[in-house]
Amino acid sequence: MIRTFNTVNKNMNILQTKQENVSANVTNVNTPGYKFQEVIQSTLDTQQMINYTEGRNVDRRRELGPYVFGNEVDEIYKNFNQGILYETGLDTDYAIVGNGFFTIEMNDGTIAYTRNGNFKLNEDNQLVTMEGYIVLDEINDFENYQNLNRIGDTLFTSDDAPIEIEGEVRQGFLERSNVNVIDELVKMIEISREFEANQKVLLAADETLNKAVNDVGRV
């Protein structure tokens, strides 16, 4: 029973991570340049269950067969498919066609990257993000987008060296989020059902454990 509690607990933690991820995707459905994420889970390695009826006497060893101790989060996959471009008519809005990222210098000097071209001019007439970070005159690309580290809804950093490219940029346009709301709502429903299923398993295991403890107490 204790193993059941442990397995269900792991599953609940994964479902919580999935729920938070879906919520973030839905929240940013109207955020320009936002790229949705998916939680990828994998099954833990199978372990052989062994029981010793009278201590660790070899003669009393019983092979109970394989057992899987639940699942785990394997990775958070970032989907960088291009969102639809739409015209705003604002001179400070920009959208990249194809691959590449706008290069941003943050207040502490950190270089970050974004697909969100919803910019503005600061008091020094510099093009900056809505947070006030300076937009550099570079369009950069990376060999592996999955190595990018998300530090905000649309900002990323990378330990990999960027590759400067001649990307096509359209002024007066923005890139929509690539979130599909219907897909995210379906995921939310699936997560809710999985929560309910795990709760039922937890309740069943709890009742069985209580019955076993009470029966032993009476004996």
Number of C-alpha atoms within 10 A of each C-alpha: 12 9 11 15 15 14 17 21 16 17 21 18 14 19 22 14 15 22 20 13 19 25 14 14 24 18 13 19 18 14 20 24 29 26 24 24 17 15 18 13 16 11 12 14 12 12 11 11 12 12 12 13 11 10 9 10 9 9 9 12 14 12 11 10 10 12 12 13 18 18 18 15 18 12 12 15 13 17 15 17 13 18 20 14 18 13 14 14 12 14 12 18 20 24 27 23 15 12 17 24 26 23 25 25 17 17 11 7 10 9 18 22 27 25 27 26 27 21 22 19 14 14 6 6 8 15 19 21 21 14 10 17 21 22 22 15 10 16 22 19 20 18 10 8 16 15 14 17 15 16 11 10 18 20 21 20 18 16 8 12 10 16 12 14 14 11 17 13 16 17 17 17 21 28 26 21 25 22 23 12 14 10 11 19 14 12 15 19 12 14 19 13 12 15 17 12 12 17 15 12 15 19 12 13 18 16 12 13 14 12 12 11 11 11 10 9 8 6 5
